[in-house]
Amino acid sequence: MMSKTKTILCYGDSLTWGAVPGGVRHAYEDRWPSVLNEELGLDRVRVFNESLGGRTTVFDDFSVAANRNGAQTLPTVVDMHMPMDVLIFMLGTNDLKKYVCGNVTAITRGMGRLIEIAQNHQYFMDISAPRILVVSPPHCVQTDEPVLSDIFVGAIEKSKEFAEQYEALALQYGCGFFDAAKVAKASTVDGIHLDTANTRLIGKNIAPTVAKFLNT
């Protein structure tokens, strides 16, 4: 049994933020971090969703207004939420854009850098680094949407490489791993984002893995 309220931080992109395919944003209760919180118990766990559409692992994208470089903003976000028990990373999809990166091996190195930042952060006093869960995002799918299909050209096959490389990375750094592509599929509306049912499926299915983290 958990004796105190646990804190979980989700650090992701629009798939975690809750972007609606062809729309704006899912209702709060339908975003997968919210579903995760409900599954684990609202009275025992607090799940914070610090996600941003377009966020990458470590790469700059100056075609948009906000800072999308996940490595640059992570230390501030960690300071905001410490102490935390679990930190969940689900990033990499935006890195598949050719003008950003487009190479899964390089993207995996970017994820590794995020893990290093979190594990080696200067935590206050006796606060320990959180346990880290690396999530491989759902695969990109075919779409007739002209803008994203052009921006993400070649991403369908490359997105299928994430699971193997991220799982090996998680093992290397002593992190947990979860493959969201096994439980959720992107919408054909835009080929990237998740409908309500699929974003909820991530929260429901990732819950047992996170619960093990909290109880060990």
Secondary structure, DSSP 4 states (H G I P E B T S, - for coil): ---S-EEEEEEESHHHHTBPTTSSB--GGGSHHHHHHHHH-TTTEEEEEEE-TT-BSS---TTSSS--BHHHHHHHHHHHH-S-SEEEEE--TGGGSTTT---HHHHHHHHHHHHHHHHT---STTPPPPEEEEEEPPPP-----HHHHHHTTTHHHHHTTHHHHHHHHHHHHT-EEEEGGGT----TTTSSS--HHHHHHHHHHHHHHHHHHHT-
